[in-house]
């Protein structure tokens, strides 16, 4: 069987979106409610001094933090919409290749991204209308606060710090993808994957107490950048390859891990 066929993948995507529609709707509503409560809390309840600028700054920070978390932890929700053995059986017998099924499950977090963006703007509009109706003259959009927060972010060395941050986030992203297929618990694979990342981080700090494996200083040469990039790209590809292989080995009945 051909590993990837666009027409067959389109049918698989249609089937998956139809079956997971309830999950996406529930996720959208959950994000909408959480963001709205966070916005109202920081701009009303926690704002005892009526300093709305501080409240909107907190809202912007929380919104940006949630976005980064979604980008990094996203793959851990691969199987959140599959609630039982029947869902796994249905996925396994679909007339599509394992690679197509894996890509579709991995795409779950990508489908959620626009839903999160819509939920954010909806919550932002609702909090603005809330303050407008109550006559709060300092009411504003959180979107404007985010633009202000982003403009104030400073790096000691923008190119090096940005590079290190992106490398770290991409590597963690791949670890969560591996954890989603390694641990059988669909709800807690993200937590277990985070525990693994923390243990690896502690090990790295213990082995290299004076310098980080991800940080480049002013004395780093082009060769250091190239070698470092090759190593971390290799680690990311390895994690995704292992994730795919474990996905192919999944069984309906299992215990703690998919081995």
C-alpha positions as CSV (number, residue, x, y, z in Angstrom):
1,X,0.0,0.0,0.0
2,X,1.3,3.5,-0.9
3,X,2.3,5.3,2.3
4,X,0.6,8.5,1.5
5,X,-2.2,9.1,-1.0
6,X,-3.8,12.6,-1.1
7,X,-7.3,11.4,-2.0
8,X,-7.3,8.6,0.6
9,X,-5.9,11.0,3.2
10,X,-8.7,13.5,2.4
11,X,-11.3,10.8,3.1
12,X,-9.5,9.9,6.3
13,X,-9.5,13.6,7.4
14,X,-13.2,13.9,6.6
15,X,-14.0,10.8,8.7
16,X,-11.8,12.0,11.6
17,X,-13.3,15.5,11.6
18,X,-16.8,14.1,11.6
19,X,-16.1,11.7,14.4
20,X,-14.1,14.2,16.5
21,X,-16.5,17.1,16.0
22,X,-17.9,16.9,19.5
23,X,-14.4,16.9,20.9
24,X,-13.4,20.0,19.0
25,X,-16.6,21.9,20.0
26,X,-16.1,20.9,23.6
27,X,-12.4,22.1,23.5
28,X,-13.4,25.4,21.9
29,X,-16.0,26.1,24.6
30,X,-13.6,25.1,27.4
31,X,-10.9,27.5,26.1
32,X,-13.5,30.3,25.6
33,X,-14.8,29.9,29.2
34,X,-11.3,29.7,30.7
35,X,-10.0,32.8,28.8
36,X,-13.1,34.8,29.6
37,X,-12.9,34.0,33.3
38,X,-9.1,34.8,33.3
39,X,-9.8,38.1,31.6
40,X,-12.6,39.1,34.0
41,X,-10.6,38.0,37.0
42,X,-7.5,40.1,36.2
43,X,-9.4,43.1,35.0
44,X,-12.2,43.2,37.7
45,X,-11.8,40.8,40.7
46,X,-8.0,41.0,41.2
47,X,-7.9,44.7,40.2
48,X,-8.4,46.2,43.6
49,X,-6.6,49.5,42.8
50,X,-8.6,49.9,39.5
51,X,-5.4,49.8,37.6
52,X,-6.7,48.3,34.4
53,X,-3.3,48.6,32.6
54,X,-1.8,46.1,35.1
55,X,-4.9,43.8,34.7
56,X,-4.6,43.8,31.0
57,X,-0.9,43.2,31.2
58,X,-1.6,40.0,33.2
59,X,-4.3,38.9,30.7
60,X,-1.8,39.4,27.8
61,X,0.9,37.4,29.6
62,X,-1.5,34.5,30.3
63,X,-2.8,34.5,26.7
64,X,0.8,34.4,25.3
65,X,1.8,31.7,27.8
66,X,-1.2,29.5,26.8
67,X,-0.2,30.0,23.1
68,X,3.4,28.8,23.8
69,X,2.1,25.9,25.9
70,X,-0.2,24.8,23.0
71,X,2.6,25.0,20.5
72,X,4.9,22.9,22.7
73,X,2.5,20.4,24.3
74,X,0.2,20.2,21.3
75,X,1.1,16.6,20.2
76,X,0.1,15.2,23.6
77,X,-3.6,15.6,22.6
78,X,-3.3,13.1,19.7
79,X,-5.7,10.6,21.2
80,X,-7.8,12.8,23.5
81,X,-10.8,12.4,21.3
82,X,-10.5,8.6,21.4
83,X,-12.2,7.6,24.6
84,X,-12.2,3.8,24.5
85,X,-11.2,0.6,22.8
86,X,-13.9,1.0,20.2
87,X,-12.3,4.2,18.9
88,X,-8.9,2.6,18.7
89,X,-10.4,-0.4,16.8
90,X,-12.1,1.9,14.4
91,X,-8.9,3.7,13.7
92,X,-6.9,0.6,13.1
93,X,-9.3,-0.9,10.6
94,X,-9.6,2.2,8.5
95,X,-8.6,1.8,4.8
96,X,-5.5,4.1,5.1
97,X,-1.8,3.6,5.7
98,X,-0.3,3.9,9.2
99,X,1.6,7.0,8.1
100,X,-1.7,8.7,7.0
101,X,-3.3,7.8,10.3
102,X,-0.4,9.1,12.3
103,X,-0.3,12.4,10.4
104,X,-4.0,12.8,11.0
105,X,-3.8,12.1,14.7
106,X,-0.7,14.5,15.0
107,X,-2.7,17.2,13.2
108,X,-5.2,17.3,16.0
109,X,-3.3,20.1,17.7
110,X,-3.0,22.0,14.4
111,X,-6.8,21.9,14.0
112,X,-7.2,23.2,17.5
113,X,-5.0,26.3,16.8
114,X,-7.5,28.3,14.8
115,X,-10.2,27.3,17.3
116,X,-8.1,28.7,20.1
117,X,-7.5,31.9,18.2
118,X,-11.3,32.3,17.6
119,X,-11.9,31.5,21.2
120,X,-9.4,34.2,22.3
121,X,-10.9,36.9,20.1
122,X,-14.5,35.9,21.3
123,X,-13.4,36.1,25.0
124,X,-11.6,39.4,24.3
125,X,-14.7,40.9,22.7
126,X,-17.0,39.6,25.5
127,X,-14.8,41.1,28.3
128,X,-14.7,44.4,26.4
129,X,-18.5,44.5,26.1
130,X,-18.7,43.6,29.8
131,X,-16.7,46.6,30.8
132,X,-18.4,48.8,28.2
133,X,-21.9,47.9,29.6
134,X,-20.7,48.6,33.2
135,X,-19.3,52.0,32.1
136,X,-15.7,51.2,32.9
137,X,-13.9,54.0,31.0
138,X,-10.5,52.1,31.1
139,X,-11.8,49.0,29.4
140,X,-9.8,47.9,26.4
141,X,-9.0,44.9,24.2
142,X,-6.5,42.3,25.5
143,X,-5.2,42.2,21.9
144,X,-3.7,45.7,22.3
145,X,-2.1,44.6,25.6
146,X,-0.4,41.6,23.8
147,X,1.1,43.9,21.2
148,X,2.5,46.0,24.0
149,X,3.9,43.0,25.9
150,X,5.6,41.6,22.8
151,X,7.1,45.0,22.0
152,X,8.7,45.1,25.4
153,X,10.3,41.7,25.3
154,X,14.1,42.1,25.3
155,X,16.8,39.6,24.7
156,X,20.4,40.1,25.8
157,X,21.4,38.7,22.4
158,X,18.3,38.4,20.2
159,X,19.6,36.0,17.6
160,X,21.3,33.6,20.1
161,X,18.4,33.7,22.6
162,X,15.8,33.3,20.0
163,X,17.7,30.4,18.4
164,X,18.1,28.6,21.8
165,X,14.4,29.1,22.7
166,X,13.2,27.7,19.3
167,X,15.5,24.7,19.5
168,X,14.4,23.9,23.0
169,X,10.7,24.3,22.2
170,X,10.9,22.1,19.0
171,X,12.8,19.4,21.0
172,X,10.2,19.4,23.7
173,X,7.4,19.3,21.1
174,X,8.9,16.2,19.7
175,X,9.2,14.6,23.2
176,X,5.5,15.2,23.7
177,X,4.8,13.6,20.3
178,X,6.8,10.5,21.5
179,X,5.1,10.5,24.9
180,X,1.7,10.5,23.2
181,X,2.4,7.2,21.5
182,X,4.6,5.7,24.3
183,X,2.3,6.1,27.2
184,X,-1.2,4.5,26.9
185,X,-3.0,7.0,29.1
186,X,-4.5,9.4,26.7
187,X,-5.3,11.9,29.4
188,X,-2.1,11.9,31.3
189,X,0.5,11.2,28.6
190,X,1.3,15.0,28.6
191,X,2.0,15.0,32.3
192,X,4.2,11.9,32.1
193,X,6.1,13.4,29.1
194,X,6.7,16.5,31.1
195,X,8.1,14.5,34.0
196,X,10.5,12.9,31.5
197,X,11.6,16.3,30.2
198,X,12.1,17.5,33.8
199,X,14.3,14.5,34.6
200,X,16.3,15.0,31.4
201,X,16.7,18.7,32.3
202,X,18.0,17.8,35.8
203,X,20.4,15.3,34.3
204,X,21.7,17.9,31.8
205,X,22.2,20.5,34.6
206,X,24.0,17.9,36.7
207,X,26.3,16.8,33.9
208,X,27.0,20.4,32.6
209,X,26.7,22.7,35.7
210,X,28.6,25.6,34.2
211,X,27.0,25.8,30.7
212,X,23.8,24.9,29.0
213,X,23.7,22.5,26.1
214,X,21.2,24.8,24.4
215,X,22.9,28.2,25.0
216,X,25.5,29.7,22.6
217,X,27.7,32.5,23.8
218,X,29.6,35.2,21.9
219,X,32.6,32.9,21.4
220,X,30.6,30.2,19.7
221,X,31.8,29.6,16.2
222,X,29.8,28.9,13.0
223,X,31.0,25.2,13.4
224,X,29.5,25.1,16.9
225,X,26.1,26.4,15.5
226,X,26.2,23.9,12.7
227,X,27.1,20.9,14.9
228,X,24.6,21.9,17.5
229,X,21.9,22.3,14.9
230,X,22.6,18.9,13.4
231,X,22.6,17.2,16.8
232,X,19.2,18.7,17.9
233,X,17.6,18.2,14.5
234,X,18.7,14.6,14.7
235,X,17.2,14.3,18.2
236,X,13.9,15.8,17.0
237,X,13.7,13.5,14.0
238,X,14.6,10.5,16.2
239,X,11.7,11.3,18.6
240,X,9.2,11.6,15.7
241,X,10.5,8.4,14.1
242,X,10.1,6.5,17.4
243,X,6.7,8.1,17.9
244,X,5.6,6.8,14.5
245,X,7.0,3.3,15.1
246,X,5.2,3.1,18.4
247,X,2.0,4.2,16.7
248,X,2.4,1.4,14.2
249,X,2.8,-1.1,17.1
250,X,-0.2,0.1,19.1
251,X,-2.5,-2.6,20.4
252,X,-6.1,-2.3,21.5
253,X,-5.4,-4.0,24.8
254,X,-2.3,-2.9,26.7
255,X,-1.1,-1.8,30.1
256,X,1.0,1.2,30.9
257,X,3.1,1.7,27.7
258,X,2.8,0.8,24.0
259,X,5.6,-1.9,23.9
